[in-house]
Amino acid sequence: MPIDNARTDRLLRKMPAVLRQVRKDPTPNAVHLIRTTARRIEALIREACPDDEAAQRLAKPLRKLRKRAGQVRDLDVQLGTLRHLHLGRNVLHRRRMQDALEELRTRHAEKLVRSIDAKALAKLRRRIAAAAPALRRSDVIFDPLCLALDRFASLARAPGGINRETLHDFRTGAKRIRYIAEMAGTGEEAERVVHCLKRIQDAAGQWHDLTLVLETAERVLRHPEGSALVAALRNLDNAQFAQARKICLEARRDLLALAAQRKAQPMSTAAAAAGQTSVA
């Protein structure tokens, strides 16, 4: 199953468009699109053409943009999580947290917008044009789905299992693997793998978002140990972790089963698949 070049082309066109949108209005969705689009292009560079100079020159500004957008995105996530929590009478502490987060969000969003000036945008377009041929090369033997399943099997074998200390790293590993699996396009098998990886990402991400809100509450509020808001957040954190762990274990089981099925394919089928892995 080769890399889907139509998807690659869409990503390369999407990046400048998203940056223009953020320059006009850095909404939470637009900021999030910077991160996800940059990550997908970076995954392509890392896996399909890690030694290409033009591709590496593109990767550098993408990383900077992604990290700067990440500072805004983390605050957007906390604000969204805080707004949707039903915490009874904890209105005063909620308001204090919202004010602190919104102030930080404004400052980081302004820095992000300033970094996307006309000169930076033009330079990025040139680097995208220079890197595009390498990202669409026809001489790369590469099966994204096989690589994704192999990487996940390695992730699942990591020591420590899935607990509070390892869940976030497990999620970020699954997210990177998901971006590799997405390179295969929209076939049935690819969609099953991406769906399982997204379950991990979403469930563990919701728990991680809540932990960020809890950490902010403990930092911002003057007496967190006596705060009903902090107590409620800690209870929710425990429940959310248990749910996230359950979903991640189920998805891990399903992905390992898919990996085993692929390895058990008859040699003739595997050979036929290998013959189709050149990037068109």
Buried (B, 14 or more C-beta within 10 A) or exposed (E): BBBBBEBBEEBBEBBBEBBEBBBEEBEBEBBBBBBBBBBBBBBBBBBBBEEBEBBBBBBEBBEEBBEBBBBBBBBBBBBEBBEEBEBEEBEEBBEBBBEBBEEBBEEBBEEBBEBBEEEBBEEBBEBBEBBBEBBBBEEBEBBBBBBBBBBBBEBBEEEEEBEEEBBBBBBBBBBBBBBBBBBBBEEEBBBBBBBBBBBBBEBBBBBBBBBBBBEBBBEBBEEBEEBEBBBBBBEBBEEBBEEBBEBBEBBBEBBBEBBEEBEEEEEEEBEEBEEEBBBE
